[in-house]
Amino acid sequence: MNVVASFAKEHNRIAISLIIILSTLLSTFAFVAGMIWSMMNYSLSKYLIVVVSIVMLFSAFYYYKYSLGYFQKKIAIFILYQGTIILFFNGGFEQMQNAETPINTKKSPVLLASIAHPILQDTPFLRKILKKHKKSIRIIIQKIASKKWGIFGRTLLMILVLIVLAGLGILLAMLSCSLLCAGYGVASVAVLLGGAGLITWLGIIIIKAIWKKYRKPKVISQNIQ
């Protein structure tokens, strides 16, 4: 572990690239495994969500509570982010499995609409809530982002970003599934891998920006004789 940590410190770009690649592969695994497990055993998917939630919370606690090395911090962020992605991917598959609208296997836009309907059907309701409480939500976000909230506020802000990115990941996963069912296998894999990599890249950049912006400055004590 010390050898890997020293390598990550010396080759920062290579380490970040490896993390993005691993994140993309794990997102792909979550996509396929979530679908297979939902088809084979519905209760198993629920147990997986519980296990992932525990791992995600433990990683958050482990990252914010203790002072870790460079590579350990990256691993903690990686598990936290991918735990959220797996959680929402399985939620998306659960919605797709409970869809009452039959999936059309013909090559037409109706296929994507039939898959997206279970998740997007509550959009007007959510839009009304956001429009009504727009000012309150903005004030809450500003309070979360303030320095007075400290680590707890930054954690909530990071989780909010992860939820938004995970929702985008669900839509990309649904689009990839629709392309696969329509017979466009290459396009489906391209959307899945490219979308997972893009979301991971955005998540790393945004989370890194949050911690850089609100990180408390280090106090250097000097002995004055």
Contacts in CASP RR format, 6 or more apart in sequence:
PFRMAT RR
TARGET T0000
AUTHOR 0000-0000-0000
METHOD contacts of the structure
MODEL  1
MNVVASFAKEHNRIAISLIIILSTLLSTFAFVAGMIWSMMNYSLSKYLIV
VVSIVMLFSAFYYYKYSLGYFQKKIAIFILYQGTIILFFNGGFEQMQNAE
TPINTKKSPVLLASIAHPILQDTPFLRKILKKHKKSIRIIIQKIASKKWG
IFGRTLLMILVLIVLAGLGILLAMLSCSLLCAGYGVASVAVLLGGAGLIT
WLGIIIIKAIWKKYRKPKVISQNIQ
1 71 0 8 1.000
4 71 0 8 1.000
5 69 0 8 1.000
5 70 0 8 1.000
5 71 0 8 1.000
5 72 0 8 1.000
7 15 0 8 1.000
8 15 0 8 1.000
8 70 0 8 1.000
8 71 0 8 1.000
8 74 0 8 1.000
9 70 0 8 1.000
9 71 0 8 1.000
15 71 0 8 1.000
15 74 0 8 1.000
16 74 0 8 1.000
16 204 0 8 1.000
19 74 0 8 1.000
19 78 0 8 1.000
19 204 0 8 1.000
20 197 0 8 1.000
20 200 0 8 1.000
20 201 0 8 1.000
20 204 0 8 1.000
22 78 0 8 1.000
23 78 0 8 1.000
23 81 0 8 1.000
23 82 0 8 1.000
23 196 0 8 1.000
23 197 0 8 1.000
23 200 0 8 1.000
24 193 0 8 1.000
24 194 0 8 1.000
24 196 0 8 1.000
24 197 0 8 1.000
24 200 0 8 1.000
26 82 0 8 1.000
26 85 0 8 1.000
26 86 0 8 1.000
27 82 0 8 1.000
27 85 0 8 1.000
27 89 0 8 1.000
27 192 0 8 1.000
27 196 0 8 1.000
27 197 0 8 1.000
27 199 0 8 1.000
27 200 0 8 1.000
28 192 0 8 1.000
28 193 0 8 1.000
28 196 0 8 1.000
30 82 0 8 1.000
30 85 0 8 1.000
30 86 0 8 1.000
30 89 0 8 1.000
30 90 0 8 1.000
31 89 0 8 1.000
31 173 0 8 1.000
31 176 0 8 1.000
31 192 0 8 1.000
31 196 0 8 1.000
34 45 0 8 1.000
34 48 0 8 1.000
34 89 0 8 1.000
34 90 0 8 1.000
34 93 0 8 1.000
35 93 0 8 1.000
35 177 0 8 1.000
37 44 0 8 1.000
37 45 0 8 1.000
37 48 0 8 1.000
38 45 0 8 1.000
38 90 0 8 1.000
38 93 0 8 1.000
38 94 0 8 1.000
38 97 0 8 1.000
39 97 0 8 1.000
42 97 0 8 1.000
45 90 0 8 1.000
45 93 0 8 1.000
45 94 0 8 1.000
48 86 0 8 1.000
48 90 0 8 1.000
49 87 0 8 1.000
49 90 0 8 1.000
49 91 0 8 1.000
52 83 0 8 1.000
52 86 0 8 1.000
52 87 0 8 1.000
52 90 0 8 1.000
53 87 0 8 1.000
55 79 0 8 1.000
55 83 0 8 1.000
56 79 0 8 1.000
56 80 0 8 1.000
56 83 0 8 1.000
56 84 0 8 1.000
56 87 0 8 1.000
59 76 0 8 1.000
59 79 0 8 1.000
59 80 0 8 1.000
60 76 0 8 1.000
60 80 0 8 1.000
60 155 0 8 1.000
62 68 0 8 1.000
62 76 0 8 1.000
63 73 0 8 1.000
63 76 0 8 1.000
63 77 0 8 1.000
63 80 0 8 1.000
64 151 0 8 1.000
64 155 0 8 1.000
68 76 0 8 1.000
77 204 0 8 1.000
77 207 0 8 1.000
80 162 0 8 1.000
81 162 0 8 1.000
81 200 0 8 1.000
81 203 0 8 1.000
81 204 0 8 1.000
81 207 0 8 1.000
84 159 0 8 1.000
84 162 0 8 1.000
84 163 0 8 1.000
84 166 0 8 1.000
85 165 0 8 1.000
85 166 0 8 1.000
85 169 0 8 1.000
85 196 0 8 1.000
85 199 0 8 1.000
87 166 0 8 1.000
88 163 0 8 1.000
88 166 0 8 1.000
88 167 0 8 1.000
88 169 0 8 1.000
88 170 0 8 1.000
89 166 0 8 1.000
89 169 0 8 1.000
89 170 0 8 1.000
89 173 0 8 1.000
91 170 0 8 1.000
92 119 0 8 1.000
92 170 0 8 1.000
92 173 0 8 1.000
92 174 0 8 1.000
95 118 0 8 1.000
95 119 0 8 1.000
96 115 0 8 1.000
96 118 0 8 1.000
96 174 0 8 1.000
96 177 0 8 1.000
98 118 0 8 1.000
99 114 0 8 1.000
99 115 0 8 1.000
99 117 0 8 1.000
99 118 0 8 1.000
101 114 0 8 1.000
101 117 0 8 1.000
101 118 0 8 1.000
102 114 0 8 1.000
103 111 0 8 1.000
103 114 0 8 1.000
103 115 0 8 1.000
103 181 0 8 1.000
104 110 0 8 1.000
104 111 0 8 1.000
104 114 0 8 1.000
105 111 0 8 1.000
105 181 0 8 1.000
105 182 0 8 1.000
106 182 0 8 1.000
107 182 0 8 1.000
107 183 0 8 1.000
107 184 0 8 1.000
108 182 0 8 1.000
111 178 0 8 1.000
111 181 0 8 1.000
111 182 0 8 1.000
112 174 0 8 1.000
112 175 0 8 1.000
112 178 0 8 1.000
115 174 0 8 1.000
115 177 0 8 1.000
115 178 0 8 1.000
116 171 0 8 1.000
116 174 0 8 1.000
119 170 0 8 1.000
119 171 0 8 1.000
119 174 0 8 1.000
130 137 0 8 1.000
141 157 0 8 1.000
141 160 0 8 1.000
143 149 0 8 1.000
144 153 0 8 1.000
144 154 0 8 1.000
144 156 0 8 1.000
144 157 0 8 1.000
144 160 0 8 1.000
145 153 0 8 1.000
145 154 0 8 1.000
145 157 0 8 1.000
145 214 0 8 1.000
146 153 0 8 1.000
147 214 0 8 1.000
147 216 0 8 1.000
149 156 0 8 1.000
150 214 0 8 1.000
150 216 0 8 1.000
154 210 0 8 1.000
154 211 0 8 1.000
154 214 0 8 1.000
157 210 0 8 1.000
158 207 0 8 1.000
158 210 0 8 1.000
161 203 0 8 1.000
161 206 0 8 1.000
161 207 0 8 1.000
161 210 0 8 1.000
162 203 0 8 1.000
165 199 0 8 1.000
165 202 0 8 1.000
165 203 0 8 1.000
165 206 0 8 1.000
168 199 0 8 1.000
169 195 0 8 1.000
169 196 0 8 1.000
169 199 0 8 1.000
172 191 0 8 1.000
172 192 0 8 1.000
172 195 0 8 1.000
172 196 0 8 1.000
172 199 0 8 1.000
173 192 0 8 1.000
175 191 0 8 1.000
176 188 0 8 1.000
176 189 0 8 1.000
176 191 0 8 1.000
176 192 0 8 1.000
177 188 0 8 1.000
179 185 0 8 1.000
179 187 0 8 1.000
179 188 0 8 1.000
179 191 0 8 1.000
180 188 0 8 1.000
END
